[in-house]
Amino acid sequence: MPELPEVESIARDLRDARPSLLGRRVERVQVVREGVASGITCADLRQQLARAEFTSAGRHGKYLLLGLRSGSRQGDRRFLIIHLRMTGRLWLVPASEAVVRFTGLSLILDQGLALRFDDPRKFGRVWLVEDPGEVIGKLGPDALTVSFAQFRERLTSCRRQLKPLLLDQACVAGIGNIYADECLYRSRLNPLRNSGDLSEEDLRRLHSAVISVLEEAVSAGGANIDGVFKAGEFRVAVYGREGEPCQACGTAIVKIKVGQRGTHFCPACQGSGGKSQKFGNGS
């Protein structure tokens, strides 16, 4: 599943690569699959996207935010918001390239381009709104830019196991299963630890791990897990490495279930779930 680094990589490609999505105008909506749009009919989506011009490409958490100017008035602005879910992919392709059976949305643009949203599992969703808060208003601060003060307040305001709390998008937005395991490993914190038992040192180490892991993954273009996001070159330390040696101490990586999610960790480096556990330096 694409997480924050993969979605950030897509936003940067759309914004900064050549050709860029910015400045491109929608000439027509070629495909819009029933069920892909939320809060708007397919007919209204077609009508409101017609002749709209893309002005920005950004992200909050795992949501892509594509700004649109849809009329001659400067204030006539909307946002096409896309959540890729498990298998979604958003990319610019030649307009002549044939759509496939799992294309959920295809916008024919000027300059011979098309913006395609392909989604084999069909879980992805699209919104067209004037205010992004209608879709992302309940999300927590973005995990890539969350301040330590925000992070500490959100983790200490409740008593929950660390792994499910990091996955809670209302707490901090953007961390999924892959990077939650990586952040906990780098901070040497057990996924079963209770957030209410963390010391100031624990919190600072975890916040630093979240920022550093995500920044490295963004720079690497995300992770290539199960071939879903094939461009990624981020090397995971624990996720999916059950039974393999820990890169720091050689102990076999263990996989358990935490909050119904497969969770990978090093029992030596990350210790038990108790509050008195002490940890060594990260690698």
VENCOR-V669235 format. One record per pair of residues at least 12 apart in sequence whose C-alpha atoms are under 8 Angstrom apart, sorted by the first residue. I is the first residue (numbers start at 1). GAP is how many residues later the second one is. If there is no record, write none. Layout:
i: {I:I}
gap: {GAP:GAP}
//
This chain:
i: {1:1:1:1:2:2:2:2:2:2:2:3:3:3:3:3:3:4:4:4:4:4:4:5:5:5:5:5:5:5:6:6:6:6:6:6:7:7:7:7:8:8:8:9:9:9:10:10:11:11:11:11:12:12:14:14:14:15:15:21:21:21:22:22:22:22:22:23:23:23:24:24:24:24:24:25:25:25:25:25:25:26:26:26:26:26:26:26:26:26:27:27:27:27:27:27:28:28:28:28:28:28:28:29:29:29:29:29:29:29:30:30:30:30:31:31:31:31:31:32:32:32:33:33:33:35:36:36:36:36:36:36:36:37:37:37:38:38:38:39:40:40:45:48:49:50:51:51:52:52:52:52:53:53:53:54:54:54:54:55:55:55:56:60:60:60:60:61:61:61:61:61:61:61:61:62:62:62:62:63:63:63:63:63:64:64:64:65:65:65:65:65:66:66:66:67:67:68:77:78:78:78:78:79:79:79:79:79:79:80:80:80:80:81:81:81:81:81:81:82:82:82:82:83:83:83:84:84:84:84:85:85:85:86:86:86:87:87:87:87:87:87:87:88:88:88:88:88:88:88:88:89:89:89:89:90:90:90:90:91:91:91:92:92:92:92:93:93:93:93:94:94:94:95:95:95:95:95:96:96:100:102:102:102:102:102:103:103:103:103:103:104:104:104:104:104:105:105:138:139:139:139:139:139:140:140:140:140:140:141:141:141:142:142:142:143:143:143:143:143:143:144:144:144:144:144:145:146:148:148:151:151:152:154:154:155:155:155:156:156:157:158:158:159:159:159:160:160:160:161:161:161:161:161:162:162:162:162:162:162:163:163:163:163:163:163:163:164:164:166:167:177:177:177:178:179:179:181:181:181:181:181:182:182:182:182:182:183:183:183:183:184:184:184:185:185:185:185:185:185:186:186:186:186:187:187:187:187:187:187:188:188:188:188:188:188:188:189:189:189:189:189:190:190:190:190:190:191:191:191:191:192:192:192:193:193:193:193:194:194:197:198:216:217:217:220:220:220:221:221:222:223:223:238:238:238:238:239:239:239:240:241:241:242:242:242:246:248:248:248:249:249:251:251:251:252:253:253:253:254:254}
gap: {84:85:86:227:60:82:83:84:85:86:227:58:59:171:172:173:176:57:58:170:171:172:210:209:210:212:213:216:217:218:212:215:216:217:223:226:52:55:56:57:50:51:210:209:212:213:80:81:46:47:48:53:45:46:43:77:78:41:42:33:36:71:31:32:33:34:35:30:31:32:29:30:85:86:87:26:27:28:29:84:85:23:24:25:26:27:81:82:83:84:23:24:80:81:82:83:18:21:22:23:79:80:81:17:20:21:76:77:78:79:75:76:77:78:72:73:74:75:76:72:73:74:70:71:72:90:68:69:86:87:88:89:90:88:89:90:87:88:89:88:87:88:83:22:21:20:19:20:16:17:18:19:15:16:17:12:13:14:15:12:13:14:12:76:82:113:114:78:80:81:82:108:112:113:114:21:22:111:112:18:19:20:21:73:17:18:19:14:15:16:17:67:13:14:15:12:13:12:53:50:51:52:53:48:49:50:51:52:53:46:47:48:49:45:46:47:48:51:54:42:43:44:45:41:42:43:35:39:40:41:38:39:40:35:37:38:32:33:34:35:36:37:141:29:30:31:32:33:34:35:36:27:28:29:30:25:26:27:28:24:25:26:21:22:23:24:20:21:22:23:18:19:20:13:14:17:18:19:16:17:18:16:17:18:19:20:13:14:15:16:17:12:13:14:15:18:12:13:32:30:31:32:33:34:29:30:31:32:33:30:31:32:30:31:32:29:30:31:32:67:68:30:66:67:70:71:66:26:56:59:21:56:51:17:18:16:40:41:39:40:39:37:38:35:36:37:34:35:36:30:31:32:33:34:28:29:30:31:32:33:17:18:21:28:29:95:96:94:95:14:13:84:85:86:61:34:35:57:58:82:83:84:31:54:55:56:57:23:26:27:30:22:25:81:52:53:80:81:84:85:20:23:96:97:15:18:19:21:22:95:81:82:83:91:92:93:94:13:17:81:82:90:75:80:81:82:83:67:72:74:82:66:80:81:79:80:81:82:79:81:78:77:18:16:17:12:13:14:12:13:12:12:13:15:26:27:28:24:25:26:24:12:23:12:13:22:20:21:34:35:19:20:15:16:17:14:12:13:14:12:13}
//
